[in-house]
Amino acid sequence: MIHQATFLFISGAEIAFILFIAIMVFGADKLPEIARGLGKGMRTLKDATNDIKHEITKSAENHGIDTSLTSDIKKELDEVKDDLDDFTGSVKRKF
Protein backbone atom coordinates (compact mmCIF):
# COMPACT_ATOMS: atom_id res chain seq x y z
CA MET A 1 0.00 0.00 0.00
CA ILE A 2 1.31 3.49 -0.86
CA HIS A 3 1.19 6.07 1.93
CA GLN A 4 0.48 9.56 0.58
CA ALA A 5 1.19 12.80 2.39
CA THR A 6 -1.91 14.78 3.20
CA PHE A 7 -2.35 18.46 3.94
CA LEU A 8 -4.97 19.09 6.58
CA PHE A 9 -6.42 15.65 5.93
CA ILE A 10 -7.14 16.51 2.30
CA SER A 11 -5.85 14.14 -0.38
CA GLY A 12 -4.46 15.16 -3.75
CA ALA A 13 -7.65 14.17 -5.55
CA GLU A 14 -9.73 16.36 -3.25
CA ILE A 15 -7.40 19.32 -3.82
CA ALA A 16 -7.66 18.82 -7.58
CA PHE A 17 -11.46 18.69 -7.31
CA ILE A 18 -11.52 21.91 -5.28
CA LEU A 19 -9.28 23.61 -7.86
CA PHE A 20 -11.54 22.38 -10.67
CA ILE A 21 -14.61 23.83 -8.93
CA ALA A 22 -12.76 27.12 -8.30
CA ILE A 23 -11.85 27.37 -11.99
CA MET A 24 -15.44 26.63 -12.99
CA VAL A 25 -16.87 29.24 -10.60
CA PHE A 26 -14.37 32.09 -10.95
CA GLY A 27 -12.77 31.39 -14.31
CA ALA A 28 -9.10 30.84 -15.07
CA ASP A 29 -8.38 34.55 -15.58
CA LYS A 30 -9.62 35.54 -12.09
CA LEU A 31 -7.77 32.88 -10.07
CA PRO A 32 -4.37 34.69 -10.04
CA GLU A 33 -6.08 37.84 -8.73
CA ILE A 34 -7.87 35.86 -6.03
CA ALA A 35 -4.66 34.07 -5.03
CA ARG A 36 -2.80 37.38 -4.92
CA GLY A 37 -5.50 38.88 -2.70
CA LEU A 38 -5.42 35.88 -0.37
CA GLY A 39 -1.63 36.11 -0.18
CA LYS A 40 -1.77 39.81 0.71
CA GLY A 41 -4.41 39.11 3.33
CA MET A 42 -2.37 36.32 4.90
CA ARG A 43 0.72 38.57 4.91
CA THR A 44 -1.25 41.37 6.60
CA LEU A 45 -2.51 38.93 9.22
CA LYS A 46 1.01 37.62 9.86
CA ASP A 47 2.37 41.17 10.20
CA ALA A 48 -0.44 42.09 12.60
CA THR A 49 0.21 39.07 14.82
CA ASN A 50 3.94 39.83 14.85
CA ASP A 51 3.19 43.44 15.85
CA ILE A 52 0.93 42.24 18.67
CA LYS A 53 3.61 39.82 19.91
CA HIS A 54 6.19 42.61 19.81
CA GLU A 55 3.92 44.99 21.75
CA ILE A 56 3.15 42.36 24.39
CA THR A 57 6.84 41.56 24.82
CA LYS A 58 7.74 45.26 24.98
CA SER A 59 5.02 45.94 27.56
CA ALA A 60 6.09 42.95 29.65
CA GLU A 61 9.71 44.11 29.64
CA ASN A 62 8.64 47.65 30.62
CA HIS A 63 6.71 46.26 33.60
CA GLY A 64 9.62 44.07 34.69
CA ILE A 65 8.11 40.74 33.68
CA ASP A 66 10.72 38.12 32.75
CA THR A 67 10.03 36.99 29.19
CA SER A 68 13.06 34.70 28.95
CA LEU A 69 11.08 31.97 30.70
CA THR A 70 8.96 31.31 27.63
CA SER A 71 12.01 31.05 25.37
CA ASP A 72 13.64 28.61 27.82
CA ILE A 73 10.51 26.46 27.83
CA LYS A 74 10.37 26.53 24.03
CA LYS A 75 14.02 25.41 23.82
CA GLU A 76 13.35 22.53 26.21
CA LEU A 77 10.26 21.46 24.25
CA ASP A 78 12.21 21.57 20.99
CA GLU A 79 14.94 19.38 22.49
CA VAL A 80 12.38 16.85 23.72
CA LYS A 81 10.68 16.88 20.32
CA ASP A 82 13.99 16.26 18.55
CA ASP A 83 14.84 13.41 20.92
CA LEU A 84 11.40 11.89 20.39
CA ASP A 85 11.73 12.20 16.60
CA ASP A 86 15.13 10.48 16.76
CA PHE A 87 13.69 7.66 18.84
CA THR A 88 10.53 7.15 16.81
CA GLY A 89 12.44 7.39 13.52
CA SER A 90 14.10 4.08 14.21
CA VAL A 91 10.84 2.50 15.39
CA LYS A 92 8.45 3.64 12.63
CA ARG A 93 7.25 1.06 10.17
CA LYS A 94 6.99 1.82 6.51
CA PHE A 95 3.77 0.71 4.84
Backbone as ProteinMPNN parsed JSONL, in Angstrom:
{"seq_chain_A": "MIHQATFLFISGAEIAFILFIAIMVFGADKLPEIARGLGKGMRTLKDATNDIKHEITKSAENHGIDTSLTSDIKKELDEVKDDLDDFTGSVKRKF", "coords_chain_A": {"N_chain_A": [[0.837, -1.159, 0.0], [0.549, 2.243, -0.761], [1.617, 5.075, 0.936], [0.367, 8.233, 1.16], [1.219, 11.68, 1.454], [-0.674, 14.009, 3.285], [-2.393, 17.12, 3.385], [-3.732, 18.856, 5.857], [-5.569, 16.803, 6.17], [-6.566, 16.407, 3.632], [-6.702, 14.872, 0.56], [-4.754, 14.477, -2.494], [-6.458, 14.174, -4.701], [-8.794, 15.361, -3.782], [-7.954, 18.006, -3.478], [-7.421, 18.632, -6.149], [-10.028, 18.444, -7.141], [-11.257, 20.556, -5.751], [-9.818, 22.712, -6.845], [-10.652, 22.461, -9.509], [-13.397, 23.064, -9.26], [-13.146, 25.707, -8.354], [-12.005, 26.919, -10.611], [-14.11, 26.572, -12.399], [-16.087, 28.158, -11.194], [-14.982, 30.774, -10.78], [-13.423, 31.26, -13.02], [-10.562, 30.953, -15.147], [-9.02, 33.234, -15.577], [-9.448, 34.894, -13.398], [-8.445, 33.605, -11.146], [-5.599, 34.021, -10.527], [-5.708, 36.673, -9.537], [-7.354, 36.356, -7.307], [-5.81, 34.59, -5.775], [-3.587, 36.225, -5.329], [-4.765, 38.252, -3.804], [-5.543, 36.741, -1.547], [-3.01, 35.998, -0.646], [-1.918, 38.511, 0.029], [-3.662, 39.188, 2.083], [-3.117, 37.161, 3.967], [-0.472, 37.801, 4.519], [-0.779, 40.336, 5.681], [-2.194, 39.609, 7.98], [-0.259, 38.006, 9.242], [1.746, 39.942, 9.711], [0.332, 41.615, 11.447], [-0.079, 39.927, 13.674], [2.575, 39.527, 14.417], [3.236, 42.151, 15.153], [1.552, 42.471, 17.362], [2.608, 40.514, 19.086], [5.146, 41.646, 19.469], [4.475, 44.06, 20.77], [3.313, 43.077, 23.118], [5.499, 41.759, 24.286], [7.242, 43.944, 24.579], [5.762, 45.544, 26.371], [5.658, 43.814, 28.559], [8.366, 43.685, 29.241], [8.774, 46.361, 29.946], [7.286, 46.473, 32.275], [8.705, 44.916, 33.932], [8.473, 42.155, 33.768], [9.655, 38.887, 33.407], [10.525, 37.687, 30.378], [12.12, 35.746, 29.361], [11.621, 33.259, 30.275], [9.655, 31.952, 28.747], [11.025, 31.527, 26.342], [13.002, 29.79, 27.225], [11.458, 27.574, 27.949], [10.427, 26.907, 25.45], [12.784, 26.14, 24.119], [13.48, 23.852, 25.601], [11.244, 22.226, 25.031], [11.59, 21.922, 22.268], [13.979, 20.463, 22.242], [13.145, 18.074, 23.481], [11.262, 17.264, 21.6], [12.918, 16.824, 19.365], [14.504, 14.717, 20.361], [12.514, 12.792, 20.692], [11.671, 12.498, 18.036], [14.01, 11.407, 16.958], [14.072, 8.965, 18.333], [11.618, 7.752, 17.594], [11.974, 7.618, 14.879], [13.581, 5.44, 14.333], [11.891, 3.436, 15.048], [9.561, 3.542, 13.587], [7.357, 2.046, 11.238], [7.342, 1.265, 7.809], [4.846, 1.49, 5.464]], "CA_chain_A": [[0.0, 0.0, 0.0], [1.308, 3.486, -0.858], [1.188, 6.071, 1.932], [0.476, 9.563, 0.579], [1.191, 12.804, 2.388], [-1.907, 14.784, 3.204], [-2.345, 18.464, 3.937], [-4.975, 19.095, 6.584], [-6.423, 15.652, 5.927], [-7.143, 16.51, 2.297], [-5.85, 14.143, -0.378], [-4.462, 15.157, -3.751], [-7.65, 14.169, -5.553], [-9.735, 16.357, -3.252], [-7.405, 19.319, -3.82], [-7.659, 18.816, -7.583], [-11.458, 18.689, -7.308], [-11.517, 21.913, -5.276], [-9.277, 23.611, -7.864], [-11.54, 22.381, -10.67], [-14.606, 23.829, -8.934], [-12.764, 27.123, -8.305], [-11.848, 27.374, -11.995], [-15.439, 26.635, -12.992], [-16.869, 29.238, -10.597], [-14.373, 32.087, -10.95], [-12.766, 31.39, -14.311], [-9.102, 30.841, -15.072], [-8.382, 34.546, -15.584], [-9.621, 35.543, -12.094], [-7.766, 32.878, -10.073], [-4.375, 34.688, -10.035], [-6.08, 37.837, -8.731], [-7.871, 35.856, -6.035], [-4.663, 34.067, -5.032], [-2.796, 37.38, -4.921], [-5.498, 38.879, -2.702], [-5.42, 35.881, -0.372], [-1.629, 36.11, -0.179], [-1.773, 39.806, 0.71], [-4.415, 39.106, 3.33], [-2.368, 36.322, 4.896], [0.719, 38.567, 4.91], [-1.246, 41.368, 6.602], [-2.515, 38.932, 9.225], [1.011, 37.617, 9.861], [2.375, 41.166, 10.203], [-0.437, 42.088, 12.599], [0.209, 39.067, 14.823], [3.943, 39.827, 14.851], [3.188, 43.437, 15.852], [0.933, 42.239, 18.667], [3.608, 39.819, 19.906], [6.195, 42.606, 19.809], [3.923, 44.989, 21.75], [3.151, 42.36, 24.387], [6.844, 41.562, 24.824], [7.742, 45.259, 24.981], [5.017, 45.938, 27.562], [6.09, 42.948, 29.653], [9.708, 44.113, 29.641], [8.641, 47.654, 30.624], [6.708, 46.257, 33.6], [9.616, 44.071, 34.695], [8.111, 40.736, 33.678], [10.715, 38.121, 32.751], [10.03, 36.991, 29.189], [13.055, 34.7, 28.946], [11.08, 31.974, 30.704], [8.964, 31.308, 27.632], [12.011, 31.05, 25.365], [13.639, 28.614, 27.817], [10.514, 26.459, 27.833], [10.375, 26.535, 24.035], [14.019, 25.408, 23.821], [13.352, 22.529, 26.208], [10.264, 21.459, 24.251], [12.209, 21.574, 20.988], [14.936, 19.381, 22.488], [12.376, 16.853, 23.721], [10.676, 16.875, 20.323], [13.991, 16.257, 18.548], [14.835, 13.408, 20.923], [11.402, 11.893, 20.392], [11.734, 12.205, 16.605], [15.126, 10.485, 16.757], [13.688, 7.662, 18.84], [10.534, 7.148, 16.806], [12.439, 7.389, 13.517], [14.095, 4.078, 14.208], [10.835, 2.496, 15.387], [8.451, 3.636, 12.632], [7.246, 1.057, 10.172], [6.987, 1.824, 6.508], [3.774, 0.71, 4.844]], "C_chain_A": [[0.895, 1.239, 0.0], [0.735, 4.482, 0.132], [1.439, 7.45, 1.346], [0.447, 10.623, 1.663], [-0.097, 13.585, 2.195], [-1.681, 16.136, 3.852], [-3.698, 18.762, 4.537], [-6.02, 18.023, 6.277], [-7.162, 15.737, 4.594], [-6.192, 15.806, 1.332], [-5.642, 14.958, -1.654], [-5.664, 15.23, -4.673], [-8.669, 15.212, -5.08], [-9.254, 17.778, -3.559], [-7.643, 19.62, -5.295], [-9.132, 19.124, -7.846], [-11.824, 20.112, -6.865], [-11.004, 22.94, -6.287], [-10.156, 23.629, -9.111], [-12.807, 23.2, -10.438], [-14.298, 25.322, -8.911], [-12.606, 27.693, -9.711], [-13.214, 27.512, -12.666], [-16.238, 27.84, -12.469], [-16.295, 30.603, -10.953], [-13.763, 32.308, -12.332], [-11.257, 31.42, -14.14], [-8.427, 32.202, -15.002], [-8.489, 35.255, -14.237], [-8.843, 34.862, -10.967], [-6.457, 33.525, -9.621], [-4.677, 35.916, -9.173], [-6.575, 37.412, -7.352], [-6.725, 35.346, -5.168], [-3.789, 35.207, -4.516], [-3.454, 38.087, -3.734], [-5.419, 38.061, -1.423], [-4.016, 35.957, 0.219], [-1.39, 37.409, 0.57], [-2.498, 39.797, 2.044], [-3.688, 38.283, 4.376], [-1.125, 37.056, 5.399], [0.339, 39.663, 5.907], [-1.553, 40.767, 7.969], [-1.245, 38.537, 9.973], [1.717, 38.831, 10.442], [1.662, 41.688, 11.442], [-0.15, 41.245, 13.838], [1.628, 39.302, 15.334], [3.998, 41.155, 15.601], [2.596, 43.276, 17.251], [1.915, 41.533, 19.603], [4.688, 40.782, 20.373], [5.705, 43.57, 20.883], [3.756, 44.327, 23.115], [4.51, 42.161, 25.05], [7.421, 42.872, 25.344], [7.067, 45.723, 26.272], [5.446, 45.106, 28.766], [7.472, 43.36, 30.149], [9.659, 45.45, 30.378], [8.101, 47.506, 32.04], [7.551, 45.306, 34.445], [9.262, 42.607, 34.708], [9.185, 40.013, 32.884], [10.136, 37.333, 31.585], [10.965, 35.884, 28.724], [12.561, 33.317, 29.33], [10.408, 31.245, 29.548], [9.949, 30.791, 26.591], [12.744, 29.827, 25.907], [12.746, 27.388, 27.701], [10.437, 25.977, 26.391], [11.612, 25.735, 23.639], [13.952, 23.995, 24.369], [12.375, 21.652, 25.434], [10.828, 21.04, 22.904], [13.21, 20.439, 21.148], [14.226, 18.053, 22.702], [11.773, 16.35, 22.42], [11.728, 16.24, 19.421], [14.392, 14.869, 19.044], [13.759, 12.382, 20.598], [11.385, 11.52, 18.907], [12.866, 11.241, 16.289], [14.76, 9.079, 17.191], [12.643, 6.999, 17.962], [10.95, 6.909, 15.36], [12.945, 5.982, 13.306], [13.015, 3.032, 14.464], [9.736, 2.461, 14.336], [8.52, 2.515, 11.6], [6.86, 1.758, 8.89], [5.966, 0.906, 5.87], [3.776, 0.918, 3.369]], "O_chain_A": [[1.905, 1.265, 0.703], [-0.474, 4.711, 0.171], [2.583, 7.809, 1.063], [-0.258, 10.488, 2.663], [-0.548, 13.793, 1.068], [-0.866, 16.27, 4.766], [-4.692, 18.903, 3.824], [-7.208, 18.318, 6.144], [-8.259, 15.197, 4.452], [-5.002, 16.118, 1.297], [-6.277, 15.992, -1.858], [-5.868, 16.236, -5.353], [-9.323, 15.863, -5.895], [-10.063, 18.653, -3.868], [-8.022, 20.735, -5.65], [-9.449, 19.972, -8.68], [-12.61, 20.788, -7.529], [-11.682, 23.931, -6.556], [-10.381, 24.685, -9.702], [-13.24, 23.944, -11.319], [-15.097, 26.123, -9.394], [-13.023, 28.82, -9.976], [-13.447, 28.46, -13.415], [-16.98, 28.466, -13.225], [-17.03, 31.493, -11.379], [-13.609, 33.453, -12.758], [-10.744, 31.861, -13.111], [-7.351, 32.314, -14.415], [-7.686, 36.146, -13.959], [-8.603, 35.482, -9.931], [-6.213, 33.58, -8.416], [-3.98, 36.17, -8.19], [-6.247, 38.043, -6.348], [-6.67, 35.631, -3.972], [-3.306, 35.154, -3.385], [-2.779, 38.471, -2.779], [-5.247, 38.616, -0.337], [-3.851, 35.979, 1.438], [-0.742, 37.42, 1.617], [-1.999, 40.342, 3.028], [-3.646, 38.662, 5.547], [-0.769, 36.943, 6.572], [1.063, 39.892, 6.876], [-1.212, 41.35, 8.998], [-1.157, 38.709, 11.189], [2.237, 38.763, 11.555], [2.307, 42.151, 12.383], [0.007, 41.786, 14.932], [1.864, 39.28, 16.542], [4.73, 41.277, 16.583], [3.084, 43.874, 18.209], [2.042, 41.903, 20.771], [5.1, 40.745, 21.533], [6.446, 43.87, 21.819], [4.024, 44.944, 24.146], [4.648, 42.374, 26.255], [8.018, 42.91, 26.42], [7.734, 46.241, 27.168], [5.582, 45.634, 29.87], [7.716, 43.38, 31.356], [10.413, 45.658, 31.328], [8.417, 48.315, 32.912], [7.153, 44.935, 35.549], [9.717, 41.877, 35.589], [9.582, 40.469, 31.812], [9.343, 36.413, 31.787], [10.639, 35.157, 27.787], [13.02, 32.315, 28.782], [10.583, 30.036, 29.396], [9.732, 29.725, 26.014], [13.076, 28.92, 25.144], [13.218, 26.294, 27.392], [10.388, 24.774, 26.138], [11.503, 24.755, 22.902], [14.323, 23.042, 23.683], [12.641, 20.472, 25.205], [10.574, 19.927, 22.444], [13.289, 19.552, 20.297], [14.648, 17.025, 22.171], [11.77, 15.147, 22.159], [11.459, 15.224, 18.779], [14.595, 13.954, 18.246], [14.064, 11.236, 20.266], [11.12, 10.371, 18.556], [12.711, 10.355, 15.45], [15.091, 8.109, 16.51], [12.764, 5.822, 17.623], [10.344, 6.083, 14.678], [12.766, 5.397, 12.238], [13.202, 1.862, 14.132], [9.045, 1.45, 14.205], [9.594, 2.104, 11.161], [6.125, 2.745, 8.909], [6.184, -0.299, 5.748], [2.946, 0.346, 2.663]]}, "name": "protein", "num_of_chains": 1, "seq": "MIHQATFLFISGAEIAFILFIAIMVFGADKLPEIARGLGKGMRTLKDATNDIKHEITKSAENHGIDTSLTSDIKKELDEVKDDLDDFTGSVKRKF"}
